[in-house]
Amino acid sequence: MLSSRFNRLTLAAAAFAVLALPAQSFAQTPDHLADNSATFPTAKDLKQMTTAGSYLAARHASVERDASSAAAFYRSALRTDPKNNELLDRAFISSLADGDIDEAVKLAERILTIDKSNRVARLVVGVRDLKTKKYATAQTNINQSVRGPITDLVATLLGAWASYGAGDTKAAIANIDKLAGPDWYPIFKDLHAGLIFDLAGKQKDAGARYERALKLDDSALRVVDAYGRWTSRNKDDAAALAVYETFNKKLARHPLVLEGIRETKAGKKLPALVDSPQAGAAEALYGIGASLTRRGGEDLALVYLQLALYLKPDHSLALLSLADLYESVKKPKMAIKVYERMPANSALKRNAMIQQATNLDAADRSDEGIKILKDVTASDPKDLEAIMALGNIERGRKKFADCAETYTKGIDVVAANQDKPNWVYYYFRGICLERSKQWAKAEVDMKKALELQPEQPHVLNYLGYSWIDQGINLDDAMKMIKRAVEQRPDDGYIVDSLGWAYYRIGNYEDATKHLERAIDLKPEDPTINDHLGDAYWRVGRKFEARFQWQHAKDLKPEADELPKIQAKMDKCVPDGGEKPEGCTLNETTPAAASADKPEVKKDSDKGG
């Protein structure tokens, strides 16, 4: 929503500097890269735990980014040691991060009896006052809340909405206008001044402020939506339609913009973007919180988004932003819970369902995710985003016949729409066909993908390696893989393909060199370790070969590969000369499989 002038470094630095609490107070906010959810004690266990036990459990929950468990444990420790101010602070921040604002308010009030200047507690109590329409006390508390480049703006906007709620529109606008600050302030100031004027019935003033905000950034979704809605009520349908369609050309097919276009064409007069002081304050918290999630300020963003949803639980964009925050730090279980809260009548419900399905897959609940996506595609067979998501889950779960059929549906939709064909569909379908042992069809798709996207490294890798694996087109195949490596020299899977290609044509010295490089890039991959073991055995480095095979076993390879590796370890002895009888090296592993690793899939998705 922010203008491009919103300085990333200023945001990130301010986000982490403003909170005057212990260094680990926000430790439970999500920033880890894995959803390694721990199993924590039950509520019954909590009653039997000592203060130290609860504290240690809370710290562990914090490391796991489980704010709910952390809050429960800190509150448990606090009950046994009620005068411990550090536990009080941590319980407060954990509850806030978890979105349990009612509990956070209770703890904030306790904090303020000890430290009247605690600014985070003031902010939370002020938001509670705003929600309960105690506008005078809301202003008092908000004015004493956190200060800094970001939080100054938040306090001003929330204070303005409290002033409007108290019936003083003039003071609300005056407080916004007198705020000076960085060059990314004006778009927020003009948008919220416009929203306040709009709600107060001062339509001319509202329009002027919206227009000023639009001139600052005509790609800001909320500004465009606010202005489009105002235009539909104060000008005519054609003017409102022009606002939405202009944006649609810049950022095609955003659901809220499409909804605006659809309703305007139906002759509807669109209501203002917000309908109450509480909704206006939620909009302010959402707008800044969403911007912070994209600019390294996840801790503060989490607080603002939770407070926004406290004020307006059905704020669709705040829900999406919160879920996206969890998703970006690989916490799918937390993201799923947020996506489930999306209102059924929201224009963003479909988007939430698609993302929910993707996160269900990440949480090893792929069957539920597939069902959701099949429901979405059944209701709209032309939904390419849902089709792609479904195909990707099926491919990742090795349902290769299913994903080939799903990607075919995507190709057919693109053709029916007379859009330009997308190489990604052919590449992914080619993978599914090859893994379904339908090479002739897969080869056609890979060639088509290269025709649409010449020199695409993952396609070059997959097709070239598949040819080498079959002993055909060897010169062309090796050239293709080398071109892929030239483009992606730090992609361990593609470098592995080159090494394994040399192995397959009997050039074991070059195979060893490139496979060692692949191991440097992807030391945790069992297949690459297995390949290097085979190469070592071939060049006579047999003790090292056994070490690599053992390492491959330890890295948990796929179930059907494990007995093959064990057989080599049992029968390929290190002190033998030629390959002994029964020693079966990995002669037929399809190198093309390396192109189907999750990391490669992500790169290919971006390319599409």
LOVEXSE-237009 format. One record per residue (C-alpha): x negated, y, z negated. Coordinates in pm, 1 decimal, padded with zeros to 6 digits. Layout:
% residues N
        px        py        pz
         X         Y         Z
...
END
This chain:
% residues 608
        px        py        pz
   00000.0   00000.0   00000.0
  -00297.7   00224.6  -00062.5
  -00458.8   00458.7   00184.5
  -00795.5   00355.2   00323.3
  -00939.4   00640.6   00122.8
  -00886.3   00440.8  -00195.9
  -01246.2   00384.0  -00297.8
  -01323.8   00021.3  -00371.9
  -01615.0   00085.6  -00601.8
  -01427.7   00346.3  -00802.3
  -01139.5   00106.0  -00847.9
  -01344.7  -00191.0  -00951.1
  -01561.7   00004.6  -01190.1
  -01268.9   00180.9  -01350.4
  -01064.4  -00135.9  -01383.7
  -01323.5  -00300.7  -01600.2
  -01427.5   00008.0  -01794.1
  -01097.4   00144.6  -01921.1
  -00998.0  -00120.7  -02171.5
  -01147.1  -00040.9  -02509.6
  -01117.8  -00396.3  -02646.2
  -01368.8  -00670.5  -02727.6
  -01571.9  -00786.1  -02431.1
  -01384.8  -01114.8  -02398.8
  -01038.3  -00979.6  -02459.0
  -00948.3  -01035.3  -02095.3
  -01130.3  -01365.8  -02069.4
  -00807.0  -01551.2  -02012.8
  -00729.1  -01364.2  -01692.7
  -00787.3  -01582.2  -01387.1
  -01114.9  -01558.9  -01200.3
  -01237.9  -01915.2  -01177.3
  -01249.3  -02100.5  -00849.4
  -01085.8  -02425.1  -00959.0
  -00757.5  -02515.7  -01119.1
  -00907.1  -02753.1  -01374.0
  -00611.2  -02740.1  -01606.0
  -00693.6  -02884.6  -01944.5
  -00461.0  -03081.2  -02168.7
  -00403.0  -02878.7  -02484.0
  -00251.9  -02976.1  -02821.0
   00123.2  -02973.1  -02864.3
   00326.4  -02729.8  -03075.1
   00327.6  -02988.9  -03354.3
  -00051.5  -03005.8  -03340.6
  -00070.4  -02627.7  -03369.5
   00081.9  -02636.9  -03716.6
  -00188.5  -02873.4  -03835.7
  -00484.4  -02685.8  -03688.0
  -00720.5  -02472.7  -03892.5
  -00798.2  -02114.6  -03803.1
  -01130.6  -02221.0  -03656.4
  -00968.0  -02502.8  -03461.7
  -00704.6  -02273.4  -03314.1
  -00967.9  -02014.6  -03229.4
  -01188.5  -02268.0  -03051.4
  -00888.7  -02406.7  -02862.7
  -00794.2  -02051.7  -02762.6
  -01143.9  -01982.2  -02635.2
  -01136.5  -02304.5  -02435.3
  -00796.8  -02209.9  -02290.0
  -00942.7  -01870.5  -02201.4
  -01227.3  -02032.9  -02010.5
  -00967.8  -02240.7  -01824.7
  -00773.5  -01921.0  -01749.3
  -00464.8  -02063.7  -01919.9
  -00324.1  -01742.1  -02069.3
  -00015.2  -01914.4  -02207.7
  -00213.7  -02167.2  -02412.5
  -00468.3  -01903.5  -02513.5
  -00190.7  -01679.6  -02645.9
  -00032.0  -01967.1  -02838.8
  -00361.3  -02063.7  -03001.2
  -00461.9  -01707.9  -03086.0
  -00121.0  -01649.5  -03245.4
  -00161.8  -01975.4  -03437.4
  -00501.7  -01863.0  -03565.4
  -00356.1  -01523.6  -03650.2
  -00084.3  -01681.7  -03865.4
  -00349.6  -01844.7  -04082.2
  -00570.8  -01535.0  -04085.8
  -00325.6  -01241.9  -04043.6
  -00576.3  -00968.6  -04133.6
  -00825.0  -01066.8  -03863.7
  -00814.4  -00772.8  -03621.5
  -01012.1  -00949.4  -03350.8
  -00759.3  -01233.4  -03345.1
  -00480.7  -00975.5  -03330.2
  -00642.6  -00804.1  -03030.3
  -00698.9  -01133.2  -02850.7
  -00346.7  -01259.1  -02917.7
  -00210.9  -00928.7  -02786.2
  -00412.7  -00932.1  -02464.5
  -00343.6  -01301.5  -02403.8
   00030.7  -01247.0  -02442.0
   00011.9  -00950.6  -02208.0
  -00179.9  -01147.2  -01945.3
   00071.4  -01430.9  -01977.0
   00359.2  -01192.5  -01907.4
   00515.2  -01243.1  -02250.6
   00570.9  -00870.4  -02292.6
   00818.5  -00904.0  -02578.8
   00554.6  -01082.7  -02784.6
   00288.5  -00837.6  -02665.9
   00503.5  -00548.6  -02787.4
   00531.9  -00701.7  -03136.2
   00155.5  -00743.9  -03152.3
   00098.7  -00395.5  -03010.5
   00310.5  -00245.9  -03286.3
   00097.8  -00428.7  -03545.3
  -00217.0  -00298.6  -03378.5
  -00086.7   00059.5  -03388.2
  -00035.4   00040.0  -03764.2
  -00408.1  -00028.7  -03789.5
  -00537.2   00180.2  -03498.4
  -00302.5   00454.0  -03376.9
  -00538.5   00538.7  -03091.8
  -00534.1   00193.8  -02928.5
  -00450.9   00297.8  -02574.7
  -00353.0  -00038.5  -02429.5
  -00108.1  -00092.6  -02714.9
   00031.6   00257.2  -02652.9
   00086.1   00176.9  -02286.7
   00271.0  -00147.5  -02362.0
   00493.4   00010.4  -02626.8
   00558.6   00302.3  -02391.3
   00670.2   00067.7  -02114.5
   00899.3  -00108.7  -02363.1
   01049.6   00229.5  -02456.7
   01101.1   00311.6  -02091.3
   01275.8  -00019.6  -02035.5
   01509.1   00041.6  -02329.8
   01575.2   00400.8  -02214.8
   01405.3   00562.3  -02513.7
   01258.8   00820.0  -02282.0
   01125.4   01069.1  -02537.8
   00923.0   00810.1  -02729.1
   00819.8   00653.1  -02398.0
   00662.7   00982.5  -02294.5
   00484.0   01016.2  -02630.1
   00335.7   00668.4  -02614.3
   00247.0   00682.0  -02245.0
   00073.5   01016.4  -02289.5
  -00150.8   00853.1  -02549.6
  -00225.7   00547.7  -02336.8
  -00542.8   00457.0  -02150.4
  -00725.8   00724.7  -01956.9
  -00949.6   00701.2  -01653.2
  -00929.4   00750.8  -01274.2
  -00670.4   00476.7  -01233.6
  -00494.9   00481.6  -01567.2
  -00457.5   00860.1  -01558.0
  -00247.1   00817.7  -01245.9
  -00047.8   00532.0  -01400.0
   00028.9   00733.4  -01714.4
   00132.5   01037.2  -01507.9
   00367.2   00839.4  -01284.9
   00523.1   00648.6  -01574.5
   00559.3   00971.4  -01769.6
   00729.2   01134.1  -01471.5
   00980.8   00851.6  -01450.1
   01046.1   00885.1  -01823.7
   01107.7   01259.2  -01773.1
   01349.1   01184.6  -01491.7
   01521.4   00926.3  -01709.9
   01561.2   01195.2  -01977.8
   01733.2   01416.4  -01720.1
   01446.3   01653.0  -01644.5
   01366.3   01615.1  -01275.4
   01183.0   01947.6  -01266.6
   00939.0   01841.6  -01540.3
   00889.2   01503.5  -01374.3
   00781.7   01662.8  -01045.8
   00574.0   01929.8  -01218.0
   00376.1   01667.0  -01409.6
   00304.2   01477.8  -01088.4
   00203.2   01789.7  -00897.2
  -00035.6   01921.1  -01160.2
  -00235.8   01595.7  -01171.9
  -00572.9   01646.2  -01004.5
  -00800.9   01362.4  -00912.3
  -00964.4   01157.1  -00636.3
  -00851.1   01180.3  -00274.9
  -00647.3   00860.7  -00304.7
  -00409.0   01020.3  -00558.0
  -00193.3   01221.4  -00311.4
  -00020.6   00927.1  -00142.0
   00098.2   00796.8  -00480.0
   00197.4   01143.9  -00593.9
   00398.9   01222.1  -00281.1
   00565.4   00881.3  -00267.8
   00685.0   00894.8  -00628.4
   00784.3   01260.8  -00608.6
   00990.9   01161.8  -00304.6
   01148.8   00869.7  -00488.0
   01241.1   01091.7  -00784.7
   01388.7   01361.9  -00559.4
   01575.4   01090.6  -00364.3
   01729.1   00945.0  -00678.6
   01813.7   01294.5  -00807.9
   02006.9   01372.0  -00488.7
   01758.6   01635.4  -00366.6
   01741.3   01488.3  -00019.9
   01560.1   01769.5   00159.4
   01279.9   01768.8  -00097.6
   01263.3   01392.1  -00086.2
   01225.2   01388.5   00290.8
   00946.8   01644.0   00277.6
   00749.8   01438.4   00026.2
   00798.4   01115.7   00221.3
   00676.7   01285.4   00537.2
   00367.6   01412.6   00358.0
   00292.1   01062.6   00231.2
   00344.4   00918.0   00579.4
   00094.8   01163.3   00726.6
  -00160.1   01049.5   00470.6
  -00119.1   00684.0   00568.0
   00135.4   00567.8   00826.0
   00039.2   00204.4   00762.9
   00148.5   00208.4   00396.6
   00442.3  -00034.0   00380.2
   00621.2   00118.1   00081.1
   00594.9   00470.3   00220.6
   00735.5   00354.3   00554.2
   01019.7   00164.3   00386.3
   01106.9   00455.7   00156.5
   01107.2   00699.5   00449.7
   01299.1   00463.3   00677.3
   01567.9   00424.0   00412.8
   01586.5   00799.1   00357.7
   01607.2   00858.8   00732.7
   01895.8   00614.4   00774.8
   02099.8   00817.6   00524.3
   01989.9   01167.6   00615.8
   01931.8   01157.2   00991.8
   02062.7   00883.4   01218.5
   02012.3   00518.3   01304.4
   01784.0   00595.8   01599.7
   01545.2   00796.2   01382.5
   01537.1   00527.9   01112.5
   01482.8   00259.1   01372.9
   01189.5   00455.6   01514.1
   01024.4   00465.4   01170.8
   01042.2   00088.1   01130.9
   00955.9  -00000.2   01489.2
   00650.8   00225.2   01487.8
   00521.9   00037.9   01184.4
   00613.6  -00295.6   01343.1
   00376.9  -00219.0   01630.1
   00094.5  -00166.9   01381.7
   00170.0  -00465.7   01159.2
   00404.4  -00697.7   01339.6
   00686.3  -00890.6   01181.1
   00662.7  -00795.0   00816.0
   00982.9  -00936.4   00662.0
   01081.8  -00612.2   00488.1
   01034.3  -00412.9   00808.3
   01230.1  -00668.0   01010.3
   01504.6  -00645.3   00749.7
   01506.6  -00266.0   00786.9
   01531.0  -00296.3   01165.8
   01807.0  -00555.7   01146.2
   02020.6  -00361.7   00899.1
   01969.4  -00032.0   01077.8
   02078.4  -00186.4   01405.5
   02386.6  -00314.1   01222.2
   02471.6   00048.1   01138.4
   02404.0   00020.0   00765.3
   02292.9   00317.3   00559.6
   02002.6   00187.7   00357.2
   01985.1   00264.7  -00015.5
   01684.9   00435.7  -00173.9
   01384.1   00219.8  -00246.1
   01444.4   00242.8  -00623.1
   01771.8   00282.1  -00810.8
   01665.0   00367.9  -01166.7
   01376.7   00510.9  -01371.7
   01286.8   00156.2  -01470.4
   01265.1   00047.7  -01105.6
   01062.2   00359.1  -01024.5
   00813.9   00285.4  -01301.9
   00792.7  -00076.8  -01187.0
   00716.0   00048.4  -00836.5
   00428.4   00258.8  -00971.3
   00282.4  -00032.7  -01168.3
   00324.3  -00267.6  -00872.0
   00166.7  -00028.1  -00620.8
  -00149.8   00026.0  -00820.3
  -00165.8  -00332.5  -00945.5
  -00138.0  -00475.1  -00594.3
  -00416.4  -00247.7  -00474.5
  -00642.2  -00358.3  -00758.6
  -00600.3  -00727.1  -00669.0
  -00758.1  -00652.8  -00333.0
  -01045.1  -00450.8  -00473.7
  -01205.1  -00647.3  -00752.5
  -00989.2  -00525.0  -01041.7
  -00800.5  -00845.6  -01115.7
  -00797.1  -00800.5  -01494.4
  -00619.8  -00467.3  -01490.4
  -00408.3  -00569.7  -01189.1
  -00272.5  -00864.8  -01385.6
  -00157.9  -00635.9  -01666.4
   00008.9  -00387.3  -01431.9
   00187.7  -00657.1  -01232.5
   00315.3  -00827.3  -01548.3
   00443.0  -00493.5  -01679.0
   00607.1  -00419.0  -01343.3
   00792.6  -00750.4  -01360.6
   00891.4  -00681.2  -01720.9
   01065.0  -00365.8  -01598.8
   01204.8  -00525.7  -01283.1
   01190.6  -00907.4  -01290.7
   01317.2  -00942.7  -00932.5
   01056.9  -00710.4  -00773.7
   00974.6  -00929.0  -00473.6
   00646.9  -00766.4  -00379.9
   00520.8  -00769.4  -00738.0
   00598.1  -01141.7  -00754.2
   00411.3  -01203.9  -00428.9
   00114.7  -00997.6  -00547.0
   00095.7  -01179.3  -00880.6
   00117.4  -01519.5  -00713.2
  -00142.0  -01411.6  -00458.3
  -00373.9  -01307.6  -00741.6
  -00350.7  -01656.9  -00892.3
  -00384.8  -01814.6  -00550.3
  -00696.4  -01614.4  -00462.5
  -00875.9  -01749.1  -00769.0
  -00763.7  -02106.4  -00704.0
  -00498.2  -02137.0  -00973.6
  -00221.2  -02303.3  -00771.1
  -00013.6  -02422.8  -01067.9
   00020.9  -02067.7  -01194.7
   00098.6  -01938.2  -00845.8
   00374.0  -02199.3  -00801.1
   00555.4  -02080.2  -01113.1
   00557.6  -01724.2  -00981.4
   00673.2  -01821.1  -00630.8
   00962.1  -02012.5  -00788.5
   01086.1  -01684.3  -00939.8
   01140.7  -01520.2  -00598.4
   01508.5  -01419.8  -00565.3
   01700.7  -01631.4  -00317.0
   01835.4  -01321.5  -00138.9
   01494.3  -01158.5  -00093.0
   01363.5  -01104.6   00258.4
   01036.5  -01244.4   00122.3
   01187.1  -01573.8   00003.8
   01072.7  -01757.9   00315.5
   00715.6  -01632.2   00271.7
   00723.0  -01738.3  -00092.2
   00844.0  -02087.5   00002.5
   00563.0  -02133.0   00254.5
   00300.8  -02022.2   00004.6
   00461.5  -02229.2  -00268.5
   00430.8  -02535.7  -00047.0
   00064.8  -02464.4   00020.6
  -00001.8  -02435.1  -00351.9
   00193.1  -02752.5  -00425.5
  -00043.4  -02928.5  -00189.0
  -00342.4  -02774.9  -00368.2
  -00194.8  -02902.9  -00696.9
  -00169.8  -03257.8  -00553.1
   00206.1  -03234.0  -00510.6
   00192.2  -03247.4  -00132.7
   00516.3  -03442.1  -00087.1
   00707.5  -03158.2  -00254.9
   00526.7  -02905.7  -00037.9
   00603.4  -03100.1   00279.1
   00970.5  -03119.0   00185.5
   00989.3  -02742.4   00134.9
   00824.2  -02675.1   00470.2
   01050.4  -02920.5   00649.6
   01348.0  -02737.4   00501.7
   01207.6  -02405.2   00623.2
   01143.3  -02534.5   00974.7
   01483.7  -02702.6   00984.7
   01648.4  -02366.4   00913.5
   01426.4  -02192.8   01169.4
   01258.3  -02430.0   01417.9
   01065.1  -02135.7   01565.5
   00890.3  -02039.5   01241.5
   00527.9  -02073.4   01351.6
   00385.1  -01989.7   01010.5
   00580.4  -02272.4   00848.1
   00492.4  -02509.9   01131.4
   00121.9  -02435.2   01093.0
   00138.3  -02473.9   00713.8
   00318.7  -02807.6   00749.0
   00070.7  -02936.7   01004.5
  -00222.5  -02833.1   00787.1
  -00088.4  -03015.5   00482.1
  -00015.1  -03329.1   00684.7
  -00362.3  -03317.5   00838.9
  -00529.0  -03264.0   00502.6
  -00336.7  -03561.1   00362.5
  -00433.9  -03778.9   00661.3
  -00081.3  -03806.3   00795.7
  -00229.2  -03783.9   01143.2
   00067.6  -03906.4   01345.9
   00289.7  -03656.6   01162.9
   00055.6  -03360.2   01208.3
   00013.3  -03431.0   01579.8
   00391.1  -03408.0   01614.4
   00407.0  -03092.5   01401.8
   00138.7  -02906.4   01598.2
   00316.8  -03010.0   01918.8
   00623.5  -02824.7   01791.4
   00408.8  -02516.3   01741.9
   00270.1  -02541.2   02094.5
   00623.6  -02576.8   02231.9
   00747.9  -02271.6   02039.1
   00461.1  -02058.4   02170.6
   00531.5  -02174.1   02525.2
   00905.7  -02107.6   02490.2
   00832.2  -01756.0   02366.0
   00598.7  -01705.4   02660.8
   00326.8  -01598.6   02419.2
  -00040.4  -01653.9   02485.9
  -00135.1  -02011.1   02387.0
  -00333.6  -02038.0   02065.3
  -00648.4  -02251.9   02066.8
  -00603.7  -02345.3   01701.1
  -00291.9  -02554.8   01770.3
  -00474.5  -02757.1   02036.1
  -00783.1  -02799.7   01819.0
  -00585.4  -02919.1   01518.0
  -00362.3  -03142.9   01728.1
  -00675.1  -03282.1   01891.2
  -00811.3  -03374.5   01548.2
  -00484.7  -03547.4   01456.8
  -00477.9  -03737.5   01786.7
  -00843.3  -03843.5   01757.8
  -00789.6  -03963.2   01401.7
  -00480.9  -04150.2   01525.6
  -00708.2  -04330.6   01774.7
  -00559.9  -04151.0   02074.9
  -00886.6  -04020.2   02213.9
  -00772.5  -03960.1   02571.5
  -00505.9  -03716.2   02453.5
  -00736.2  -03566.7   02191.9
  -01003.3  -03493.8   02454.5
  -00750.1  -03305.5   02665.8
  -00657.2  -03089.2   02367.3
  -01018.9  -03016.1   02276.8
  -01093.0  -02910.1   02634.7
  -00782.2  -02692.0   02632.4
  -00893.6  -02530.3   02306.6
  -01232.3  -02450.6   02464.5
  -01061.9  -02312.8   02771.5
  -00863.8  -02073.6   02551.0
  -01156.7  -01992.3   02319.1
  -01486.7  -02059.6   02498.2
  -01786.0  -02119.5   02272.9
  -01566.5  -02177.6   01965.1
  -01819.9  -02350.6   01735.8
  -01585.8  -02596.0   01562.7
  -01440.0  -02716.1   01891.1
  -01787.3  -02746.2   02045.2
  -01893.5  -02946.4   01741.6
  -01595.3  -03179.4   01739.7
  -01587.0  -03250.2   02113.5
  -01962.9  -03276.9   02151.3
  -02001.1  -03512.5   01862.0
  -01709.4  -03727.6   01972.8
  -01876.6  -03774.8   02310.0
  -02207.4  -03870.7   02150.1
  -02028.1  -04109.4   01917.3
  -01887.3  -04283.9   02223.2
  -02215.2  -04271.6   02416.9
  -02077.3  -04054.5   02697.3
  -02166.3  -03712.1   02840.1
  -02475.5  -03714.0   02619.7
  -02656.6  -03415.2   02771.3
  -02349.5  -03192.5   02769.6
  -02254.5  -03310.3   02424.0
  -02593.5  -03230.0   02272.0
  -02590.3  -02885.6   02434.2
  -02246.3  -02818.9   02287.8
  -02350.1  -02911.8   01935.9
  -02665.2  -02701.8   01962.7
  -02454.5  -02402.7   02073.5
  -02228.6  -02460.8   01772.6
  -02530.4  -02462.8   01539.2
  -02664.9  -02144.0   01699.9
  -02339.7  -01970.2   01608.0
  -02307.2  -02128.6   01264.8
  -02662.5  -02204.7   01148.3
  -02554.8  -02202.0   00782.9
  -02256.9  -02433.7   00823.5
  -02368.2  -02755.2   00658.3
  -02109.2  -02965.8   00835.6
  -02206.1  -02848.6   01183.5
  -02577.8  -02887.6   01107.2
  -02494.4  -03238.8   00984.7
  -02329.8  -03307.8   01319.1
  -02648.9  -03211.6   01502.9
  -02858.5  -03431.9   01276.8
  -02621.2  -03723.7   01313.8
  -02611.3  -03672.3   01690.1
  -02990.5  -03711.9   01702.0
  -02951.6  -04022.9   01487.2
  -02696.0  -04170.7   01724.9
  -02926.0  -04129.6   02024.5
  -03217.9  -04282.6   01830.9
  -03422.7  -03967.8   01762.9
  -03465.3  -04036.0   01392.3
  -03737.8  -03778.3   01323.9
  -03523.1  -03488.2   01447.4
  -03221.7  -03644.8   01278.5
  -03405.7  -03640.4   00945.0
  -03513.8  -03278.1   00987.9
  -03162.6  -03150.8   01058.5
  -02993.7  -03370.0   00798.5
  -03231.5  -03239.4   00532.3
  -03128.9  -02889.2   00635.2
  -02760.8  -02991.2   00611.6
  -02821.2  -03122.4   00258.2
  -02973.4  -02788.2   00160.9
  -02654.1  -02620.6   00281.5
  -02404.3  -02875.7   00144.1
  -02576.9  -03079.3  -00130.0
  -02245.3  -03190.3  -00280.2
  -02109.8  -03364.2   00032.2
  -02118.1  -03746.7   00012.1
  -02109.0  -03802.3   00389.6
  -02413.4  -03585.0   00456.2
  -02605.4  -03759.2   00176.8
  -02508.8  -04094.5   00326.6
  -02625.2  -03983.7   00671.9
  -02960.0  -03865.1   00533.6
  -03004.7  -04199.5   00357.6
  -02963.1  -04381.0   00689.1
  -03210.5  -04146.8   00859.1
  -03466.8  -04196.3   00582.1
  -03434.6  -04573.2   00612.5
  -03496.6  -04550.7   00986.9
  -03817.2  -04348.8   00947.7
  -03947.9  -04578.1   00675.2
  -03870.5  -04358.3   00371.3
  -03679.1  -04640.8   00208.3
  -03701.0  -04547.4  -00158.5
  -03564.2  -04204.2  -00063.9
  -03292.7  -04372.7   00142.6
  -03172.5  -04565.8  -00161.9
  -03176.8  -04245.7  -00366.8
  -02957.0  -04067.4  -00108.7
  -02713.4  -04358.3  -00091.3
  -02684.8  -04363.2  -00469.4
  -02628.4  -03988.4  -00468.4
  -02360.0  -04030.1  -00202.3
  -02187.7  -04286.6  -00425.7
  -02202.0  -04052.9  -00724.6
  -02038.3  -03774.3  -00522.3
  -01717.9  -03980.5  -00487.0
  -01689.6  -04053.4  -00115.5
  -01363.6  -04163.7   00043.1
  -01245.9  -04503.9  -00074.3
  -01317.6  -04684.3   00253.3
  -01675.7  -04551.8   00263.4
  -01777.6  -04661.4  -00085.8
  -01815.0  -05036.9  -00011.6
  -02017.4  -04956.8   00302.1
  -02263.8  -04751.4   00100.1
  -02284.8  -05019.0  -00169.6
  -02351.7  -05287.6   00093.4
  -02648.7  -05089.5   00222.4
  -02786.6  -05053.0  -00127.6
  -02746.8  -05425.4  -00189.1
  -02895.8  -05549.6   00137.7
  -03129.5  -05280.2   00272.4
  -03428.4  -05341.5   00046.8
  -03696.9  -05070.4   00027.5
  -03996.7  -05299.2   00075.4
  -03885.1  -05471.7   00391.8
  -04023.4  -05407.8   00739.1
  -03756.9  -05432.1   01003.7
  -03391.8  -05402.4   00910.4
  -03315.3  -05723.6   00716.2
  -03024.1  -05944.4   00804.5
  -02700.8  -05813.3   00654.7
  -02831.1  -05455.7   00628.2
  -02563.5  -05257.2   00812.5
  -02644.7  -04891.8   00849.1
  -02380.8  -04630.3   00916.3
  -02385.0  -04674.8   01291.9
  -02027.8  -04584.7   01379.8
  -01918.3  -04308.4   01142.4
  -01737.9  -04057.8   01368.2
  -01945.0  -03743.6   01341.2
  -01642.0  -03553.0   01461.4
  -01494.2  -03606.0   01116.9
  -01726.6  -03338.7   00984.7
  -01520.3  -03082.6   01172.6
  -01219.5  -03175.2   00964.1
  -01367.9  -03072.9   00629.1
  -01164.7  -02820.7   00427.3
  -01428.8  -02549.9   00471.2
  -01418.3  -02584.6   00846.6
  -01042.1  -02585.1   00848.2
  -01038.7  -02248.1   00670.3
  -01278.5  -02096.2   00923.0
  -01065.9  -02225.8   01205.5
  -00750.0  -02086.4   01047.5
  -00909.3  -01743.0   01045.4
  -01004.9  -01780.0   01407.4
  -00641.2  -01844.5   01494.8
END
